[in-house]
Amino acid sequence: MIETPLIGRFQAEGRRLSFAAPPAYQALVRGTGIAGATMLALGLFGFDLVFGAGWLMWVGLMVLGAAVASALSLQGIVFDLREGTYRRRQGPGLFPRLTRGRLDELDALVLLAEPGTLGGTVTYHLVLHWKGEREPIMVLQTDTRVLPPGQPINGAAQQIRDLGSRYAEALRLRYFDNAYFASPCPVPLWK
């Protein structure tokens, strides 16, 4: 399925910390669904474009299918900092895995640096780990940067490093900055 980018936001005057798809990404998913449904309806009612109503209907169905697949792949986690709990939505499909737990079940937040396939790029990942591997790791936020020649791999990590430190402090977690050495993608596409 699709890997959803997540961004962290403090909400409710700092009482909650949520990691969800950016609002622009969510608007794109909704807009794609509306466009697909509109095209499908126009095709069903016989509206004839250049290629005919049948073409419009099938393309509308494919666009609507892409929107549904995108919506079903959304993941996220919300931390209630006052109550000391979290709610996680994980996994694509009609029946995603929904888990709840306490913040004391969390182990650490780790910053990793993954070298890009294009020369000079690096993707930094903030990865959440659970104690005893109770839950699969979760990439909370990523940031891709271009490094000037000769820079160390952590040369552009300051912004996400500071965010990670702030998130770890709010969650009362240990924080490890491992961006000084190259790491593979924490959630590989092919296993």
C-alpha positions in Angstrom: 0.0 0.0 0.0 0.9 3.6 0.1 3.3 5.0 2.7 1.6 8.0 4.2 3.8 10.9 5.3 3.1 12.0 8.8 3.7 15.3 10.6 3.6 16.0 14.3 1.4 18.7 15.8 0.8 19.7 19.4 -3.0 20.3 20.0 -5.3 21.4 22.8 -2.8 23.8 24.3 -0.1 21.1 24.4 -2.2 18.4 26.0 -2.1 16.2 22.9 0.5 15.3 20.4 -0.7 13.8 17.1 1.0 12.4 14.1 -1.2 12.3 11.0 -1.1 13.1 7.3 -0.6 16.8 6.6 -3.8 18.7 5.9 -2.8 19.2 2.2 -2.4 15.4 1.8 -5.8 14.8 3.3 -7.4 17.5 1.1 -5.8 15.8 -2.0 -7.3 12.4 -1.0 -10.8 14.1 -0.6 -10.4 16.0 -3.8 -9.4 12.9 -5.7 -12.5 11.1 -4.3 -14.8 13.9 -5.3 -13.3 14.1 -8.8 -13.6 10.3 -9.3 -17.2 10.3 -8.0 -18.1 13.2 -10.3 -16.5 11.6 -13.3 -18.3 8.3 -12.5 -21.7 10.0 -12.1 -21.3 12.0 -15.4 -20.3 8.8 -17.2 -23.3 6.9 -15.8 -25.7 9.7 -16.8 -24.3 9.6 -20.4 -22.4 12.8 -20.4 -20.3 12.6 -23.5 -16.8 14.0 -23.5 -14.2 13.6 -26.3 -13.8 9.9 -25.6 -17.4 9.1 -24.7 -19.4 8.4 -21.6 -18.0 4.9 -21.1 -14.4 6.2 -21.0 -15.4 8.9 -18.5 -17.1 6.3 -16.3 -14.1 3.9 -16.2 -11.6 6.6 -15.6 -13.8 8.0 -12.8 -14.0 4.5 -11.3 -10.2 4.2 -11.4 -9.7 7.7 -9.8 -12.3 6.9 -7.1 -10.5 3.6 -6.5 -7.2 5.5 -6.0 -8.8 7.8 -3.5 -10.3 4.9 -1.6 -6.9 3.1 -1.5 -5.2 6.3 -0.3 -7.8 6.9 2.4 -7.6 3.3 3.6 -3.8 3.6 3.9 -3.9 6.6 6.2 -2.2 5.9 9.5 -1.6 7.9 12.6 -1.1 8.1 16.4 -2.4 10.5 19.0 -0.8 10.8 22.4 -2.8 12.2 25.3 0.0 13.8 27.3 -2.2 14.6 30.3 -3.8 11.1 30.6 -0.6 9.3 29.6 -2.2 7.2 26.8 -2.0 6.8 23.0 -4.3 5.6 20.2 -2.7 4.2 17.0 -4.2 3.4 13.6 -1.9 1.1 11.7 -2.1 -0.9 8.6 -3.9 -0.5 5.3 -7.2 -1.9 4.3 -10.8 -2.0 5.5 -9.9 -3.3 8.9 -6.8 -1.4 10.1 -5.3 -2.4 13.4 -6.4 0.0 16.2 -4.4 -0.1 19.4 -4.5 1.8 22.6 -1.9 1.8 25.4 -0.1 3.8 28.0 2.9 6.0 27.4 5.0 3.9 29.8 4.8 1.1 27.1 7.0 3.2 24.8 10.7 2.7 24.8 12.5 5.4 22.8 12.4 7.8 19.9 15.3 7.4 17.5 16.5 9.7 14.7 18.0 7.7 11.7 19.6 8.9 8.5 19.0 7.0 5.3 21.2 8.0 2.3 19.2 8.6 -0.9 19.7 6.8 -4.2 20.4 10.2 -5.8 23.7 11.6 -4.9 23.7 14.0 -2.0 20.2 13.3 -0.7 19.4 12.0 2.8 16.1 11.2 4.4 15.9 11.5 8.2 13.4 9.3 10.0 12.0 9.8 13.6 11.2 6.2 14.6 9.2 5.3 17.7 10.0 2.0 19.5 7.9 0.1 22.0 9.3 -1.8 25.0 9.8 -5.5 24.3 8.8 -4.9 20.7 5.1 -5.0 21.9 4.2 -3.1 18.7 5.9 -2.7 15.3 8.1 0.4 15.1 6.4 3.5 13.7 8.0 6.2 11.6 6.5 9.4 13.1 8.0 11.9 10.7 10.5 12.1 7.9 12.5 14.9 6.3 14.4 14.6 3.0 17.3 17.1 2.4 20.0 17.6 -0.1 23.5 17.7 1.3 26.3 19.9 -0.2 29.3 17.9 -1.3 31.6 17.0 1.6 29.0 17.4 4.3 28.6 14.6 6.9 25.3 12.6 6.7 23.9 14.5 9.7 24.8 17.9 8.2 21.1 18.9 7.5 19.5 17.1 10.5 19.2 20.1 12.8 15.5 20.9 12.2 14.2 17.3 12.6 16.7 16.7 15.5 15.2 19.6 17.4 11.6 18.4 16.7 12.6 14.8 17.8 14.0 16.2 21.0 10.9 18.2 21.7 8.6 15.2 21.0 10.7 12.9 23.2 10.6 15.4 26.0 6.8 15.7 25.8 6.4 11.9 25.7 9.0 11.5 28.5 11.0 9.1 26.3 14.7 8.5 25.8 15.9 10.1 22.6 18.8 8.7 20.4 20.3 10.8 17.7 21.7 8.2 15.3 21.8 10.5 12.3 25.6 10.5 12.3 25.8 7.2 10.5 23.9 5.7 7.5 21.0 3.4 8.3 18.7 1.5 5.9 15.0 2.5 5.6 13.3 1.6 8.9 10.2 0.3 7.1 11.4 -1.3 3.8 9.1 -1.7 0.9 10.2 -5.2 0.1 10.8 -7.8 2.8 
